[in-house]
Amino acid sequence: MKTPRWLRRRGRLQRSCPRCHAKIGRVHHERCPVARCLATGLQRTGHHEACPCPRDTWSGRWPGAAECFEFGWTYGDGLPDLNRLTATATWDPVAHRWIRPIHRTSTEQETTADGASQ
């Protein structure tokens, strides 16, 4: 089976959402399962109705795919590892994107606010 172009790193952008057919830059339909809650980064369908998040727009790529490629989190033939993304990364509700976690090596020490080593 061929990987859909909106999941490929260098593939052309998908002109419209594969589920609700929103065009690039346009808001997803209310019940679109591709749309994300911009407060949590998770699927918007079924999230709390009182959530004040703005409506998500279609970018031409599957949500989170750009961050997977940026972080090098792919497998197989370049398919983005979206499961790793949601399990490991942190959603930034201001930037509306996933942020890579900061990793410390075993030789780095954690310091307190006053600069003392722990």
N, CA, C and O of each residue as an XYZ file, in Angstrom:
472
protein
N       0.844     -1.189      0.000
C       0.000      0.000      0.000
C       0.879      1.239      0.000
O       1.879      1.289      0.717
N       0.528      2.213     -0.775
C       1.303      3.435     -0.912
C       0.977      4.417      0.225
O      -0.182      4.558      0.614
N       2.011      5.092      0.753
C       1.814      6.067      1.829
C       1.115      7.305      1.259
O       1.566      7.839      0.246
N       0.025      7.778      1.882
C      -0.649      8.979      1.389
C       0.303     10.171      1.375
O       1.156     10.293      2.254
N       0.165     11.040      0.396
C       1.118     12.141      0.226
C       1.107     13.130      1.388
O       2.127     13.772      1.640
N      -0.003     13.278      2.102
C      -0.026     14.222      3.227
C       0.724     13.683      4.432
O       0.924     14.400      5.413
N       1.149     12.402      4.363
C       1.972     11.837      5.427
C       3.447     11.796      5.041
O       4.296     11.515      5.888
N       3.764     12.070      3.790
C       5.152     12.025      3.339
C       5.861     13.320      3.628
O       5.262     14.394      3.563
N       7.151     13.224      3.951
C       7.959     14.398      4.266
C       8.030     15.359      3.088
O       7.789     16.556      3.247
N       8.356     14.850      1.926
C       8.586     15.717      0.782
C       7.450     15.693     -0.227
O       7.546     16.301     -1.293
N       6.392     15.000      0.104
C       5.264     14.931     -0.820
C       4.554     16.267     -0.926
O       4.672     17.131     -0.057
N       3.829     16.409     -1.994
C       3.034     17.631     -2.154
C       2.019     17.732     -1.026
O       1.612     16.725     -0.446
N       1.626     18.935     -0.732
C       0.593     19.126      0.282
C      -0.739     18.611     -0.252
O      -1.030     18.710     -1.443
N      -1.523     18.069      0.639
C      -2.868     17.625      0.279
C      -3.748     18.868      0.254
O      -3.849     19.564      1.265
N      -4.378     19.158     -0.861
C      -5.147     20.402     -1.012
C      -6.304     20.543     -0.042
O      -6.689     21.652      0.328
N      -6.854     19.407      0.367
C      -7.975     19.484      1.307
C      -7.878     18.344      2.321
O      -7.257     17.314      2.060
N      -8.498     18.545      3.469
C      -8.520     17.540      4.534
C      -9.159     16.263      3.983
O     -10.199     16.328      3.329
N      -8.544     15.101      4.242
C      -9.096     13.864      3.708
C     -10.454     13.472      4.291
O     -11.135     12.613      3.732
N     -10.854     14.079      5.393
C     -12.143     13.729      6.006
C     -13.234     14.766      5.762
O     -14.333     14.412      5.337
N     -12.946     16.050      6.026
C     -14.011     17.064      5.909
C     -13.862     17.939      4.657
O     -14.736     18.750      4.353
N     -12.763     17.768      3.946
C     -12.488     18.472      2.693
C     -12.250     19.968      2.854
O     -12.404     20.726      1.896
N     -11.870     20.407      4.074
C     -11.498     21.811      4.270
C     -10.230     22.074      3.462
O      -9.313     21.253      3.467
N     -10.171     23.182      2.784
C      -9.009     23.553      1.980
C      -7.888     24.051      2.894
O      -8.142     24.398      4.048
N      -6.653     24.089      2.389
C      -5.499     24.575      3.164
C      -5.798     25.980      3.697
O      -6.215     26.865      2.951
N      -5.576     26.163      4.996
C      -5.815     27.455      5.641
C      -7.253     27.672      6.087
O      -7.560     28.682      6.722
N      -8.131     26.740      5.764
C      -9.543     26.863      6.147
C      -9.832     26.002      7.366
O      -9.163     24.997      7.605
N     -10.833     26.406      8.131
C     -11.232     25.714      9.355
C     -11.860     24.362      9.014
O     -12.652     24.247      8.079
N     -11.486     23.329      9.802
C     -12.121     22.015      9.668
C     -13.590     22.131     10.046
O     -13.979     23.020     10.803
N     -14.399     21.226      9.512
C     -15.806     21.172      9.899
C     -15.893     20.769     11.365
O     -14.967     20.151     11.890
N     -16.964     21.102     12.014
C     -17.127     20.915     13.465
C     -16.829     19.496     13.938
O     -16.179     19.334     14.971
N     -17.268     18.481     13.237
C     -17.114     17.091     13.679
C     -15.983     16.351     12.959
O     -15.956     15.121     12.971
N     -15.067     17.062     12.343
C     -13.985     16.416     11.595
C     -13.038     15.698     12.553
O     -12.529     16.324     13.483
N     -12.785     14.394     12.352
C     -11.894     13.657     13.249
C     -10.410     13.994     13.067
O      -9.587     13.594     13.891
N     -10.061     14.712     12.015
C      -8.669     15.118     11.789
C      -8.335     16.373     12.594
O      -7.186     16.566     12.991
N      -9.327     17.224     12.836
C      -9.116     18.485     13.558
C      -8.614     18.232     14.971
O      -9.009     17.257     15.610
N      -7.749     19.105     15.455
C      -7.168     19.006     16.790
C      -7.675     20.145     17.675
O      -7.959     21.246     17.204
N      -7.779     19.844     18.974
C      -8.067     20.873     19.969
C      -6.771     21.663     20.122
O      -5.739     21.081     20.456
N      -6.798     22.947     19.891
C      -5.574     23.740     19.954
C      -5.147     24.060     21.384
O      -4.098     24.669     21.592
N      -5.944     23.657     22.369
C      -5.545     23.797     23.771
C      -4.766     22.567     24.250
O      -3.899     22.676     25.117
N      -5.084     21.384     23.674
C      -4.443     20.145     24.139
C      -3.631     19.430     23.067
O      -2.758     18.630     23.402
N      -3.889     19.691     21.793
C      -3.221     18.997     20.703
C      -3.856     17.663     20.368
O      -3.440     17.001     19.417
N      -4.853     17.262     21.130
C      -5.516     15.978     20.911
C      -6.695     16.152     19.959
O      -7.047     17.273     19.593
N      -7.289     15.053     19.569
C      -8.398     15.086     18.625
C      -9.533     15.957     19.168
O      -9.928     15.824     20.326
N     -10.048     16.841     18.325
C     -11.083     17.781     18.743
C     -12.442     17.104     18.904
O     -13.214     17.472     19.789
N     -12.738     16.129     18.064
C     -14.022     15.439     18.137
C     -14.186     14.806     19.512
O     -13.336     14.029     19.945
N     -15.258     15.130     20.187
C     -15.537     14.551     21.487
C     -14.876     15.245     22.655
O     -15.040     14.803     23.792
N     -14.124     16.332     22.418
C     -13.508     16.999     23.563
C     -14.541     17.877     24.254
O     -15.619     18.114     23.708
N     -14.226     18.355     25.434
C     -15.179     19.090     26.268
C     -15.705     20.326     25.545
O     -14.931     21.127     25.020
N     -16.999     20.469     25.523
C     -17.630     21.577     24.793
C     -17.311     22.942     25.389
O     -17.418     23.950     24.692
N     -16.924     23.000     26.659
C     -16.601     24.271     27.298
C     -15.177     24.734     26.975
O     -14.779     25.830     27.371
N     -14.418     23.914     26.266
C     -13.037     24.268     25.921
C     -13.048     25.526     25.041
O     -13.735     25.563     24.020
N     -12.290     26.551     25.437
C     -12.288     27.805     24.690
C     -11.295     27.831     23.516
O     -10.956     28.905     23.020
N     -10.836     26.671     23.076
C      -9.806     26.640     22.032
C     -10.340     27.187     20.710
O     -11.517     27.024     20.387
N      -9.459     27.837     19.954
C      -9.864     28.276     18.613
C     -10.013     27.067     17.694
O      -9.528     25.983     18.018
N     -10.663     27.236     16.577
C     -10.873     26.158     15.620
C      -9.588     25.880     14.850
O      -8.853     26.806     14.508
N      -9.321     24.627     14.584
C      -8.132     24.174     13.866
C      -8.327     24.338     12.359
O      -9.442     24.199     11.855
N      -7.243     24.632     11.644
C      -7.296     24.744     10.185
C      -6.467     23.636      9.545
O      -5.536     23.117     10.161
N      -6.801     23.277      8.318
C      -6.058     22.260      7.583
C      -4.792     22.888      7.019
O      -4.847     23.935      6.375
N      -3.634     22.238      7.266
C      -2.340     22.766      6.824
C      -1.838     22.120      5.539
O      -0.869     22.588      4.942
N      -2.493     21.052      5.118
C      -2.017     20.308      3.961
C      -1.288     19.043      4.360
O      -0.968     18.213      3.508
N      -1.018     18.884      5.663
C      -0.359     17.689      6.201
C      -1.140     17.206      7.431
O      -1.850     17.968      8.086
N      -0.979     15.916      7.712
C      -1.640     15.333      8.877
C      -1.131     16.021     10.135
O       0.066     16.297     10.223
N      -1.999     16.315     11.130
C      -1.559     16.982     12.357
C      -0.429     16.216     13.047
O      -0.551     15.017     13.300
N       0.663     16.906     13.348
C       1.808     16.319     14.029
C       2.873     15.774     13.100
O       3.991     15.517     13.544
N       2.565     15.588     11.826
C       3.542     15.019     10.886
C       4.764     15.926     10.751
O       5.890     15.430     10.717
N       4.570     17.233     10.674
C       5.711     18.152     10.523
C       6.665     18.056     11.710
O       7.883     18.074     11.531
N       6.115     17.955     12.924
C       6.960     17.830     14.109
C       7.702     16.501     14.123
O       8.871     16.453     14.508
N       7.042     15.419     13.708
C       7.719     14.114     13.635
C       8.921     14.191     12.707
O       9.994     13.690     13.044
N       8.761     14.809     11.550
C       9.877     14.942     10.608
C      10.970     15.830     11.204
O      12.156     15.532     11.068
N      10.574     16.909     11.857
C      11.539     17.821     12.487
C      12.358     17.111     13.567
O      13.565     17.330     13.671
N      11.714     16.265     14.369
C      12.381     15.570     15.469
C      13.073     14.286     15.023
O      13.793     13.668     15.808
N      12.863     13.880     13.779
C      13.456     12.640     13.284
C      12.710     11.405     13.759
O      13.287     10.318     13.801
N      11.444     11.549     14.117
C      10.647     10.448     14.637
C       9.823      9.836     13.503
O       8.632     10.111     13.358
N      10.483      9.009     12.712
C       9.814      8.324     11.614
C      10.192      6.855     11.652
O      11.137      6.460     12.335
N       9.460      6.068     10.925
C       9.790      4.659     10.815
C       9.372      4.182      9.428
O       8.635      4.857      8.710
N       9.865      2.999      9.077
C       9.525      2.436      7.777
C      10.020      3.313      6.642
O      11.188      3.701      6.603
N       9.134      3.617      5.735
C       9.498      4.407      4.558
C       9.293      5.908      4.784
O       8.858      6.626      3.884
N       9.613      6.373      6.001
C       9.478      7.792      6.308
C       8.127      8.177      6.863
O       7.766      9.354      6.853
N       7.378      7.211      7.345
C       6.075      7.474      7.933
C       6.268      8.125      9.300
O       7.062      7.626     10.098
N       5.567      9.227      9.601
C       5.745      9.884     10.902
C       5.252      9.010     12.049
O       4.199      8.380     11.948
N       6.013      8.973     13.137
C       5.639      8.183     14.309
C       4.773      9.053     15.221
O       5.262      9.627     16.194
N       3.497      9.141     14.899
C       2.565      9.997     15.633
C       2.297      9.473     17.043
O       2.004     10.256     17.947
N       2.392      8.171     17.237
C       2.213      7.617     18.589
C       3.332      8.092     19.505
O       3.075      8.488     20.642
N       4.571      8.057     19.021
C       5.702      8.553     19.822
C       5.527     10.041     20.104
O       5.811     10.505     21.208
N       5.067     10.778     19.117
C       4.877     12.221     19.284
C       3.927     12.527     20.440
O       4.256     13.316     21.325
N       2.757     11.906     20.432
C       1.777     12.220     21.481
C       2.170     11.648     22.836
O       1.742     12.163     23.869
N       2.981     10.587     22.848
C       3.414      9.996     24.118
C       4.625     10.700     24.711
O       4.807     10.680     25.928
N       5.459     11.323     23.880
C       6.733     11.859     24.342
C       6.806     13.378     24.341
O       7.347     13.976     25.271
N       6.269     14.000     23.313
C       6.376     15.458     23.177
C       5.338     16.163     24.056
O       4.431     15.532     24.599
N       5.493     17.466     24.181
C       4.573     18.300     24.958
C       3.878     19.261     24.012
O       4.519     19.861     23.149
N       2.580     19.409     24.169
C       1.814     20.334     23.336
C       1.983     21.757     23.860
O       1.818     21.995     25.057
N       2.307     22.700     22.989
C       2.409     24.114     23.346
C       1.114     24.790     22.890
O       0.920     24.993     21.691
N       0.218     25.146     23.830
C      -1.070     25.721     23.449
C      -0.975     27.144     22.901
O      -1.932     27.640     22.307
N       0.158     27.800     23.092
C       0.335     29.148     22.532
C       0.815     29.061     21.083
O       0.290     29.744     20.204
N       1.822     28.209     20.846
C       2.374     28.050     19.501
C       1.544     27.097     18.643
O       1.727     27.040     17.427
N       0.630     26.346     19.271
C      -0.203     25.350     18.586
C       0.645     24.326     17.844
O       0.416     24.036     16.670
N       1.645     23.777     18.570
C       2.511     22.751     17.987
C       3.108     21.896     19.090
O       3.096     22.277     20.261
N       3.633     20.732     18.706
C       4.297     19.841     19.649
C       5.728     20.302     19.846
O       6.390     20.711     18.892
N       6.213     20.237     21.087
C       7.569     20.640     21.455
C       8.331     19.396     21.885
O       7.826     18.585     22.661
N       9.545     19.253     21.379
C      10.387     18.107     21.733
C      10.824     18.233     23.188
O      11.211     19.317     23.623
N      10.768     17.143     23.940
C      11.206     17.207     25.335
C      12.713     17.437     25.425
O      13.466     17.053     24.530
N      13.138     18.062     26.510
C      14.562     18.296     26.746
C      15.118     17.063     27.433
O      14.584     16.602     28.441
N      16.195     16.538     26.875
C      16.822     15.346     27.452
C      18.130     15.737     28.118
O      18.889     16.545     27.584
N      18.391     15.165     29.281
C      19.661     15.368     29.981
C      20.496     14.118     29.812
O      19.971     13.005     29.822
N      21.788     14.299     29.657
C      22.671     13.135     29.626
C      22.994     12.762     31.063
O      22.714     13.532     31.982
N      23.569     11.613     31.261
C      23.880     11.151     32.613
C      24.975     12.001     33.261
O      25.136     11.949     34.481
N      25.734     12.784     32.482
C      26.797     13.616     33.051
C      26.325     15.015     33.413
O      27.035     15.751     34.098
N      25.131     15.391     32.958
C      24.618     16.714     33.290
C      23.981     16.689     34.671
O      23.335     15.713     35.054
N      24.172     17.785     35.420
C      23.573     17.882     36.747
C      22.427     18.868     36.705
O      22.472     19.873     35.996
N      21.404     18.562     37.474
C      20.292     19.477     37.604
C      20.685     20.548     38.608
O      21.270     20.231     39.644
N      20.377     21.807     38.325
C      20.709     22.883     39.254
C      19.436     23.543     39.752
O      18.406     23.519     39.078
N      19.511     24.118     40.911
C      18.380     24.829     41.499
C      18.406     26.269     41.013
O      19.337     26.683     40.322
N      17.378     27.031     41.376
C      17.263     28.423     40.944
C      18.454     29.276     41.408
O      18.821     30.234     40.727
N      19.062     28.941     42.555
C      20.201     29.732     43.055
C      21.537     29.243     42.490
O      22.597     29.741     42.869
N      21.476     28.249     41.568
C      22.681     27.775     40.907
C      23.383     26.630     41.607
O      24.408     26.162     41.112
N      22.880     26.160     42.735
C      23.513     25.052     43.455
C      23.183     23.736     42.774
O      22.063     23.537     42.301
N      24.152     22.841     42.724
C      23.947     21.521     42.135
C      23.180     20.643     43.104
O      23.296     20.780     44.321
N      22.394     19.739     42.540
C      21.652     18.792     43.379
C      22.228     17.417     43.206
O      21.750     16.466     43.824
